[in-house]
Amino acid sequence: MKKILVSLFFILPVSLFSQTSKKEKTLTNDEIKFKQCSFDPEASAVVLSDYTEYWFDTNPNGKNLFLFVRQRLRIKILTEEGLKYAKIKIAYHNMHCEELFGENTFTIKGLTHTIDSDGKIKKTKLKNKNITYRDSLKCTSFAEFEMPEVKVGSIIEYTVTRPTLELEKPSTRYLQYDIPVLFSQTVFDVPRYFEYLFSSESMADMETDTQKDYNKVIVYPSQIYYGGGRVRQINETIDLSGTSFLFEISNIPSFKAEKKLFSDNTYRKKISFHLKTLRNDNLAYGWKSLTYNLFNTLSPDYDRLTPGQRKMHPYPAGFYAYNLPTWEELNQSLLNSDKFGLALVKFWDCKSLIDSLTGGLTDDSLKVMNIYNYVRNAIKWNKHYDIYADVSDNIFKKLYAKAGGSVKYNNIGKLVQDTTATSGVINFMMMYLLRKANILVNPVLISTPGNGKIDENIPDVNQFNNTIAEVKINGKFYYLDAAIPDETFYIPYGNTEKRSGFKVEPDKFGILNYNFPFIIPLN
């Protein structure tokens, strides 16, 4: 199979190969007798197998197309310390929050295999009543449960299936955990209307990396509209055939976060998925109804709309409903976006504030420090990262309507006092004030340590989760994040690891690399 290696990432072109799968549904003798991991003898537990599948389908009796993700983990408990892996917490997206009522949002099946001294196996199922569900923010819910009757030597396995609307950037497939993995398999079935890019620093380690065609149809209750308001209901066959991608890897060592500069997902072995193109050329009567909610997630304004507004949103038009932009196209779209700080330019008159913060100062570093400290103290971070500043809706739009013109400092000052905001809102307010103080500043998209590294070969804005400021003082560049809860005046996270970001600027845009820390001299 041809592979194109650029930097540390592989981008996989489409070709056809025979595909095999060694998915085991029943316990093997090797699994039953397994007592110690050969490449990690101190491991308290081990993942015997990890199977994850991605495919497009509908729920039983459902009317919406989803990207389903199903993961089946089989874990053997080797020591008393390993018993903690029987307690499990899983996050998922609640479809009722999207007002997609009647659609299943999450299913769990679990089983504990207990092996007695005579080698007999007792099976105990996880009961639904032992699963606790609770809600969080932004439609995220959690399921918590403890596998039943687990002891040292037990083998636990559970299967989690969840429908998602993650079309443009499906959830990352993590291959590595804090216990070793003996075998991992990933399958992604992509209908012929879609084209995805797969990227991973671990792709060179894959023992199996193949593709093959598959056939799939679904029966969908479609409606045909005739003149005079007549409607005919039919059960229509819709083709979802395409290409199935298979990745397999064995003997993955445990992830030792304490040995890394970042104790997070940055260095875990993983596979990332990125939508490249989406052709909207299916002529089935029910295709629009089937894909309406899924395709609408491609709208740049999707996250700003309520579920009711999304239902009124226009369906993507044209033969190509989506094309992954170039870096230049991405840069231009951000510069033209109200969400990317443009609303500040339109609505905010902050002259009196700038005068109070920088009046009489000639040292640019002191100007920057005053503005930085003002913004950080005026608005506290709400613990949510965001690359955008949705100020046109949640701050300036309201004030603009009241003032009937530009928003003055006094208005905004009253509103932001004792309030919280995302990292995007905070940092864009800081950048706007810096520009008004004649400081050279540009936004830089970054991926925080917990979000992982970016693939510089894939211009997908969804790789980033935060926007920070690049400022130029006395000929040197520094990087600021006013959202961090720290009194030190420097680039966030305080590490010396080289990182990559994307600078947004009319002319000199592009990927930049920087090291931590960049401390601004205050004397």
C-alpha positions as CSV (number, residue, x, y, z in Angstrom):
1,M,0.0,0.0,0.0
2,K,1.4,3.4,-1.0
3,K,2.0,5.7,2.0
4,I,2.9,9.4,1.8
5,L,5.1,10.3,4.7
6,V,5.2,14.0,5.6
7,S,6.8,15.0,8.9
8,L,5.5,12.5,11.5
9,F,2.1,11.8,10.0
10,F,0.9,9.5,7.2
11,I,-2.0,10.5,4.9
12,L,-3.5,7.4,3.4
13,P,-4.6,7.3,-0.3
14,V,-7.4,5.0,-1.3
15,S,-6.6,1.6,-2.8
16,L,-8.1,-1.9,-2.6
17,F,-6.7,-4.8,-0.6
18,S,-8.0,-8.0,0.9
19,Q,-9.1,-7.4,4.5
20,T,-9.0,-9.8,7.4
21,S,-10.2,-9.5,10.9
22,K,-9.3,-11.7,13.9
23,K,-12.1,-10.5,16.1
24,E,-12.7,-13.1,18.9
25,K,-16.1,-13.3,20.5
26,T,-15.4,-16.2,22.9
27,L,-12.5,-16.5,25.4
28,T,-9.4,-18.3,24.1
29,N,-7.3,-20.7,26.2
30,D,-4.4,-18.2,26.0
31,E,-6.7,-15.5,27.5
32,I,-7.9,-17.8,30.3
33,K,-4.3,-18.8,31.2
34,F,-2.8,-15.4,30.8
35,K,-1.0,-14.2,34.1
36,Q,1.7,-11.7,33.1
37,C,2.4,-9.3,30.3
38,S,5.7,-10.2,28.7
39,F,6.6,-6.6,27.7
40,D,5.3,-5.1,31.0
41,P,5.7,-7.6,33.8
42,E,4.6,-5.0,36.5
43,A,1.2,-4.3,34.8
44,S,-1.8,-4.7,37.2
45,A,-4.2,-5.4,34.3
46,V,-3.9,-5.8,30.6
47,V,-6.2,-5.1,27.6
48,L,-6.5,-8.4,25.9
49,S,-8.3,-7.0,22.9
50,D,-9.7,-3.6,21.9
51,Y,-12.1,-3.6,18.9
52,T,-13.5,-0.2,17.7
53,E,-15.8,0.2,14.6
54,Y,-17.0,3.4,12.9
55,W,-19.9,3.1,10.4
56,F,-22.8,5.2,9.1
57,D,-26.3,3.9,9.7
58,T,-29.7,4.6,11.3
59,N,-31.0,3.6,14.7
60,P,-33.6,0.8,14.7
61,N,-36.8,2.6,13.6
62,G,-34.8,5.8,13.4
63,K,-35.0,8.4,10.7
64,N,-31.6,10.1,10.9
65,L,-28.2,9.0,9.6
66,F,-25.5,8.9,12.3
67,L,-21.9,8.0,12.5
68,F,-21.9,5.1,14.9
69,V,-18.9,4.2,17.1
70,R,-18.8,0.9,18.9
71,Q,-16.0,-0.2,21.1
72,R,-15.5,-3.6,22.8
73,L,-12.8,-3.9,25.4
74,R,-11.7,-7.1,27.0
75,I,-9.5,-6.6,30.1
76,K,-7.8,-9.2,32.4
77,I,-7.3,-8.2,36.0
78,L,-3.8,-9.4,37.1
79,T,-3.4,-8.0,40.6
80,E,-5.4,-6.4,43.4
81,E,-4.3,-3.0,42.2
82,G,-5.9,-3.8,38.8
83,L,-9.4,-4.1,40.4
84,K,-9.8,-0.4,39.8
85,Y,-10.2,-1.0,36.1
86,A,-13.6,-2.6,36.8
87,K,-14.9,0.9,37.6
88,I,-15.7,2.7,34.4
89,K,-16.9,6.1,33.4
90,I,-17.8,7.0,29.8
91,A,-18.9,10.3,28.2
92,Y,-21.4,10.5,25.4
93,H,-23.5,13.0,23.5
94,N,-27.2,13.0,24.5
95,M,-29.4,13.1,21.3
96,H,-32.4,14.3,23.3
97,C,-30.4,17.6,23.9
98,E,-30.4,17.9,20.1
99,E,-34.2,17.4,20.1
100,L,-33.8,14.2,18.1
101,F,-36.4,12.4,20.2
102,G,-36.9,8.7,19.7
103,E,-33.3,8.1,18.8
104,N,-31.2,5.8,20.9
105,T,-28.2,7.8,22.3
106,F,-26.1,5.2,24.1
107,T,-26.1,1.4,24.8
108,I,-23.8,-0.6,27.1
109,K,-23.4,-4.4,27.4
110,G,-21.0,-5.9,29.9
111,L,-19.9,-9.3,31.1
112,T,-17.5,-10.6,33.8
113,H,-15.8,-14.0,33.3
114,T,-14.7,-15.4,36.6
115,I,-12.4,-18.4,36.5
116,D,-12.3,-20.7,39.5
117,S,-9.5,-23.0,40.6
118,D,-10.9,-25.9,38.5
119,G,-10.8,-23.8,35.4
120,K,-14.6,-23.4,35.2
121,I,-15.9,-20.1,34.0
122,K,-18.8,-18.2,35.5
123,K,-20.4,-15.4,33.5
124,T,-22.1,-12.5,35.2
125,K,-23.8,-9.8,33.1
126,L,-23.8,-6.1,33.8
127,K,-27.4,-5.1,34.7
128,N,-28.9,-1.8,33.5
129,K,-29.9,-0.9,37.0
130,N,-26.3,-0.8,38.0
131,I,-25.5,1.9,35.4
132,T,-25.7,5.5,36.6
133,Y,-26.4,8.2,34.1
134,R,-25.9,11.9,34.7
135,D,-25.8,15.0,32.6
136,S,-23.1,17.7,32.2
137,L,-22.7,20.7,30.0
138,K,-23.3,21.2,26.3
139,C,-25.3,17.9,25.8
140,T,-22.6,15.8,27.3
141,S,-23.8,13.0,29.5
142,F,-21.9,10.4,31.5
143,A,-22.5,6.7,32.2
144,E,-20.8,5.2,35.3
145,F,-20.7,1.5,36.3
146,E,-18.7,-1.1,38.0
147,M,-18.4,-4.6,36.5
148,P,-20.0,-7.2,38.7
149,E,-18.2,-9.9,40.8
150,V,-14.7,-9.0,39.7
151,K,-11.6,-10.5,41.4
152,V,-8.0,-11.1,40.5
153,G,-7.9,-13.3,37.4
154,S,-11.3,-12.2,36.2
155,I,-11.8,-11.1,32.6
156,I,-14.1,-8.2,32.1
157,E,-15.5,-7.1,28.7
158,Y,-17.9,-4.4,27.8
159,T,-19.3,-3.0,24.6
160,V,-20.3,0.7,24.2
161,T,-22.3,1.8,21.1
162,R,-23.1,5.4,20.5
163,P,-24.6,7.3,17.5
164,T,-22.8,10.6,16.8
165,L,-23.2,13.6,14.6
166,E,-19.4,13.8,14.3
167,L,-19.2,14.1,10.5
168,E,-16.5,16.6,9.9
169,K,-14.1,15.5,12.7
170,P,-15.0,12.1,14.2
171,S,-13.7,11.4,17.7
172,T,-10.1,10.4,17.9
173,R,-9.4,6.7,18.2
174,Y,-7.0,6.3,21.1
175,L,-5.0,3.1,20.9
176,Q,-3.0,3.4,24.1
177,Y,-4.0,3.3,27.8
178,D,-2.2,3.3,31.1
179,I,-2.2,-0.5,30.9
180,P,-0.7,-2.5,28.1
181,V,-2.8,-3.6,25.1
182,L,-2.1,-7.0,23.4
183,F,-4.2,-6.4,20.3
184,S,-6.1,-3.4,18.9
185,Q,-8.3,-3.3,15.8
186,T,-10.0,-0.3,14.2
187,V,-12.5,-0.5,11.3
188,F,-13.9,2.6,9.6
189,D,-16.6,2.0,6.9
190,V,-16.8,5.1,4.6
191,P,-19.7,5.4,2.2
192,R,-18.8,6.3,-1.4
193,Y,-20.2,9.8,-1.0
194,F,-17.6,10.6,1.7
195,E,-13.8,10.8,1.6
196,Y,-11.8,10.8,4.8
197,L,-8.1,11.4,5.7
198,F,-6.6,9.2,8.4
199,S,-3.5,10.5,10.2
200,S,-1.4,9.0,13.0
201,E,2.1,9.2,14.2
202,S,1.7,5.4,14.9
203,M,0.7,4.4,11.4
204,A,4.2,3.0,10.7
205,D,3.7,0.6,13.5
206,M,0.4,-0.9,12.1
207,E,0.7,-4.6,11.3
208,T,-2.4,-4.5,9.2
209,D,-3.4,-1.4,7.2
210,T,-5.7,-2.4,4.4
211,Q,-8.9,-1.3,2.5
212,K,-11.6,-3.1,0.7
213,D,-15.0,-2.4,-0.9
214,Y,-18.1,-3.3,1.1
215,N,-21.8,-3.4,0.1
216,K,-24.6,-1.9,2.4
217,V,-28.1,-0.8,1.9
218,I,-30.7,0.5,4.3
219,V,-34.5,0.6,3.9
220,Y,-35.8,4.1,4.7
221,P,-39.4,5.4,4.9
222,S,-39.4,8.1,2.3
223,Q,-42.1,10.4,1.1
224,I,-42.8,11.4,-2.6
225,Y,-44.7,14.7,-3.0
226,Y,-47.1,15.2,-6.0
227,G,-49.1,18.2,-7.2
228,G,-52.1,19.1,-5.2
229,G,-50.5,18.3,-1.9
230,R,-50.6,14.5,-2.5
231,V,-48.0,12.6,-0.6
232,R,-47.0,8.9,-1.1
233,Q,-45.1,6.9,1.6
234,I,-42.7,4.3,0.3
235,N,-40.0,2.1,1.8
236,E,-36.9,3.1,-0.2
237,T,-33.6,1.3,-0.5
238,I,-30.7,3.7,0.0
239,D,-27.2,2.6,-0.9
240,L,-24.5,3.2,1.7
241,S,-21.8,1.0,0.1
242,G,-18.2,2.2,0.1
243,T,-14.7,1.4,1.4
244,S,-13.8,-0.3,4.7
245,F,-10.5,0.7,6.3
246,L,-8.8,-1.7,8.7
247,F,-6.0,-1.0,11.1
248,E,-4.4,-3.5,13.5
249,I,-1.6,-3.2,15.9
250,S,-0.3,-5.5,18.7
251,N,1.7,-5.2,21.9
252,I,1.1,-1.6,22.7
253,P,3.0,-0.6,25.9
254,S,1.2,1.3,28.7
255,F,1.2,5.0,28.5
256,K,3.5,6.4,31.2
257,A,2.3,10.0,31.5
258,E,4.7,10.8,34.3
259,K,7.6,10.4,31.9
260,K,6.2,13.0,29.5
261,L,6.3,16.8,29.8
262,F,2.5,16.8,29.2
263,S,0.5,14.3,31.2
264,D,-2.3,14.1,28.7
265,N,-3.3,12.6,25.3
266,T,-0.6,14.3,23.3
267,Y,1.7,11.3,23.1
268,R,-0.8,8.5,23.2
269,K,-0.8,6.3,20.1
270,K,-4.0,7.2,18.2
271,I,-5.7,7.6,14.8
272,S,-7.3,10.9,13.8
273,F,-10.0,11.2,11.2
274,H,-10.7,14.3,9.0
275,L,-13.5,14.7,6.4
276,K,-11.9,15.7,3.1
277,T,-14.9,15.8,0.7
278,L,-18.6,15.1,0.8
279,R,-20.5,14.6,-2.4
280,N,-24.2,15.2,-2.2
281,D,-25.2,13.2,-5.4
282,N,-27.5,10.6,-4.0
283,L,-30.8,10.8,-5.9
284,A,-32.9,8.8,-3.5
285,Y,-36.2,10.6,-2.4
286,G,-35.4,10.2,1.2
287,W,-31.7,11.2,1.1
288,K,-32.2,14.8,2.2
289,S,-34.5,13.8,5.1
290,L,-32.1,11.0,6.1
291,T,-28.9,13.2,6.1
292,Y,-30.4,16.6,7.1
293,N,-29.3,16.7,10.8
294,L,-25.9,15.1,10.0
295,F,-25.0,17.4,7.1
296,N,-26.1,20.5,8.9
297,T,-23.2,20.0,11.4
298,L,-21.0,21.2,8.6
299,S,-22.3,24.7,8.9
300,P,-19.8,27.2,10.4
301,D,-22.5,28.5,12.6
302,Y,-23.7,25.1,13.8
303,D,-22.5,25.4,17.4
304,R,-24.1,28.9,17.8
305,L,-27.6,27.7,16.8
306,T,-30.2,26.2,19.1
307,P,-31.7,22.8,18.1
308,G,-34.8,24.6,16.9
309,Q,-32.7,27.0,14.7
310,R,-30.8,24.0,13.3
311,K,-34.1,22.5,12.1
312,M,-34.7,25.7,10.0
313,H,-31.1,25.8,8.7
314,P,-30.8,25.5,4.9
315,Y,-29.6,22.1,3.7
316,P,-26.2,22.1,2.1
317,A,-26.5,22.8,-1.6
318,G,-24.4,21.8,-4.6
319,F,-22.7,18.6,-5.8
320,Y,-20.0,19.0,-3.2
321,A,-21.5,19.8,0.2
322,Y,-18.0,20.0,1.8
323,N,-14.4,20.3,0.7
324,L,-11.5,20.5,3.2
325,P,-10.1,24.0,2.6
326,T,-6.5,24.8,2.0
327,W,-4.6,26.7,4.7
328,E,-5.0,29.9,2.7
329,E,-8.8,29.4,2.4
330,L,-9.0,28.6,6.1
331,N,-7.0,31.7,6.9
332,Q,-9.3,33.9,4.8
333,S,-12.5,32.4,6.2
334,L,-11.3,33.1,9.7
335,L,-10.4,36.7,8.9
336,N,-13.9,37.3,7.5
337,S,-15.7,35.6,10.4
338,D,-17.7,37.5,13.1
339,K,-16.9,34.6,15.4
340,F,-13.2,35.2,15.0
341,G,-13.2,38.6,16.6
342,L,-14.5,40.7,13.8
343,A,-17.5,41.7,15.9
344,L,-15.1,43.5,18.2
345,V,-14.0,45.7,15.3
346,K,-17.6,46.4,14.4
347,F,-19.1,47.2,17.8
348,W,-16.6,48.2,20.4
349,D,-15.4,51.7,21.1
350,C,-12.8,51.3,23.8
351,K,-10.8,54.5,23.6
352,S,-11.5,55.6,27.2
353,L,-10.4,52.1,28.4
354,I,-7.1,52.2,26.4
355,D,-6.3,55.7,27.7
356,S,-6.8,54.5,31.3
357,L,-4.5,51.5,30.8
358,T,-1.7,52.8,28.6
359,G,-1.9,56.6,28.9
360,G,1.6,58.1,29.4
361,L,3.4,54.8,28.9
362,T,6.2,54.5,26.3
363,D,7.4,51.0,27.1
364,D,5.4,48.5,25.0
365,S,6.0,45.7,27.5
366,L,4.2,47.7,30.2
367,K,1.3,48.4,27.9
368,V,0.9,44.8,27.1
369,M,1.2,43.8,30.8
370,N,-1.5,46.3,31.8
371,I,-3.9,45.2,29.1
372,Y,-3.2,41.5,29.8
373,N,-3.9,41.9,33.5
374,Y,-7.0,44.0,33.0
375,V,-8.6,41.4,30.7
376,R,-7.6,38.4,32.9
377,N,-9.1,40.1,36.0
378,A,-12.2,41.5,34.3
379,I,-13.4,38.1,32.9
380,K,-12.6,34.8,34.5
381,W,-12.1,31.7,32.4
382,N,-15.0,29.3,32.6
383,K,-12.8,26.2,32.0
384,H,-13.9,25.9,28.3
385,Y,-11.4,26.2,25.5
386,D,-12.7,27.8,22.2
387,I,-10.9,29.1,19.1
388,Y,-13.8,31.6,18.5
389,A,-15.1,34.6,20.4
390,D,-18.8,34.4,20.1
391,V,-19.1,38.0,21.2
392,S,-21.5,39.0,18.5
393,D,-24.2,37.0,20.2
394,N,-23.4,36.9,23.9
395,I,-22.0,40.4,24.6
396,F,-21.8,43.0,21.9
397,K,-25.0,42.2,20.0
398,K,-27.0,42.9,23.2
399,L,-25.2,46.1,24.0
400,Y,-25.2,47.3,20.5
401,A,-29.0,47.0,20.3
402,K,-29.3,49.0,23.5
403,A,-26.8,51.7,22.7
404,G,-27.9,52.1,19.1
405,G,-24.3,52.6,18.1
406,S,-20.8,51.7,19.1
407,V,-20.5,50.1,22.5
408,K,-18.7,52.3,25.0
409,Y,-16.2,51.1,27.6
410,N,-18.6,51.8,30.4
411,N,-21.2,49.5,28.9
412,I,-18.9,46.6,28.4
413,G,-17.2,47.2,31.8
414,K,-20.4,46.7,33.6
415,L,-21.3,43.6,31.7
416,V,-18.1,41.7,32.1
417,Q,-17.6,42.4,35.8
418,D,-17.7,39.2,37.8
419,T,-18.6,37.1,34.7
420,T,-16.9,34.2,33.0
421,A,-16.2,33.4,29.4
422,T,-14.4,30.9,27.1
423,S,-10.7,31.2,26.3
424,G,-11.6,32.5,22.9
425,V,-13.7,35.5,24.2
426,I,-11.1,36.4,26.7
427,N,-8.1,36.3,24.3
428,F,-9.9,38.1,21.5
429,M,-10.9,40.9,23.9
430,M,-7.2,41.2,24.9
431,M,-6.0,41.2,21.3
432,Y,-8.4,43.9,20.3
433,L,-7.3,46.2,23.1
434,L,-3.6,45.5,22.2
435,R,-4.3,46.5,18.6
436,K,-6.0,49.7,19.8
437,A,-2.8,50.4,21.9
438,N,-0.7,50.0,18.6
439,I,0.8,46.7,19.7
440,L,1.4,44.3,16.8
441,V,-0.7,41.2,17.6
442,N,-2.1,38.3,15.7
443,P,-4.3,35.3,16.7
444,V,-2.6,31.9,16.8
445,L,-4.7,28.7,16.7
446,I,-3.2,26.1,19.0
447,S,-4.1,22.6,20.3
448,T,-3.7,22.5,24.0
449,P,-1.7,19.6,25.5
450,G,-4.8,17.7,26.4
451,N,-6.1,18.0,22.9
452,G,-3.0,16.5,21.3
453,K,-0.7,17.5,18.5
454,I,-1.9,18.9,15.2
455,D,-1.3,17.4,11.7
456,E,0.3,20.1,9.8
457,N,-0.6,18.5,6.5
458,I,-4.4,18.6,7.1
459,P,-5.9,22.1,7.2
460,D,-8.7,21.2,9.5
461,V,-9.7,23.9,12.0
462,N,-11.2,21.2,14.2
463,Q,-7.7,20.1,15.2
464,F,-7.4,23.3,17.3
465,N,-9.2,24.1,20.5
466,N,-7.8,27.4,21.6
467,T,-6.7,30.8,20.2
468,I,-3.8,32.7,21.9
469,A,-2.1,36.0,21.1
470,E,1.2,36.5,19.3
471,V,2.6,39.9,20.3
472,K,5.7,41.7,19.0
473,I,7.7,43.7,21.6
474,N,11.0,45.3,20.8
475,G,11.5,43.0,17.8
476,K,10.7,39.8,19.6
477,F,7.6,37.6,19.5
478,Y,5.8,36.4,22.6
479,Y,2.7,34.3,23.1
480,L,0.0,35.1,25.7
481,D,-3.1,33.4,27.0
482,A,-5.1,35.6,29.3
483,A,-7.5,32.8,30.2
484,I,-5.0,30.8,32.3
485,P,-5.5,31.0,36.0
486,D,-1.9,32.0,36.8
487,E,-0.2,35.2,38.0
488,T,2.9,34.7,35.8
489,F,3.0,36.8,32.7
490,Y,4.0,34.3,30.0
491,I,3.0,31.7,27.5
492,P,0.6,29.1,29.0
493,Y,1.5,25.6,30.3
494,G,5.1,26.6,31.3
495,N,6.9,23.7,29.5
496,T,9.8,23.6,27.2
497,E,8.2,21.4,24.6
498,K,8.2,22.5,21.0
499,R,4.6,23.1,19.8
500,S,2.9,24.0,16.5
501,G,0.2,26.6,15.9
502,F,-1.5,28.4,12.9
503,K,-1.1,32.1,12.8
504,V,-4.0,34.0,11.2
505,E,-2.9,37.1,9.4
506,P,-3.8,38.7,6.0
507,D,-0.3,38.1,4.5
508,K,2.1,36.1,6.7
509,F,-0.3,33.4,7.8
510,G,0.7,29.8,8.3
511,I,2.1,27.1,10.6
512,L,4.6,28.3,13.2
513,N,6.6,26.5,15.7
514,Y,7.4,27.8,19.2
515,N,9.0,26.6,22.4
516,F,7.9,27.2,26.0
517,P,8.3,29.4,27.9
518,F,8.4,32.9,26.4
519,I,8.6,35.2,29.4
520,I,8.2,38.9,28.7
521,P,10.8,41.0,30.6
522,L,9.0,43.4,33.0
523,N,12.1,45.5,33.9
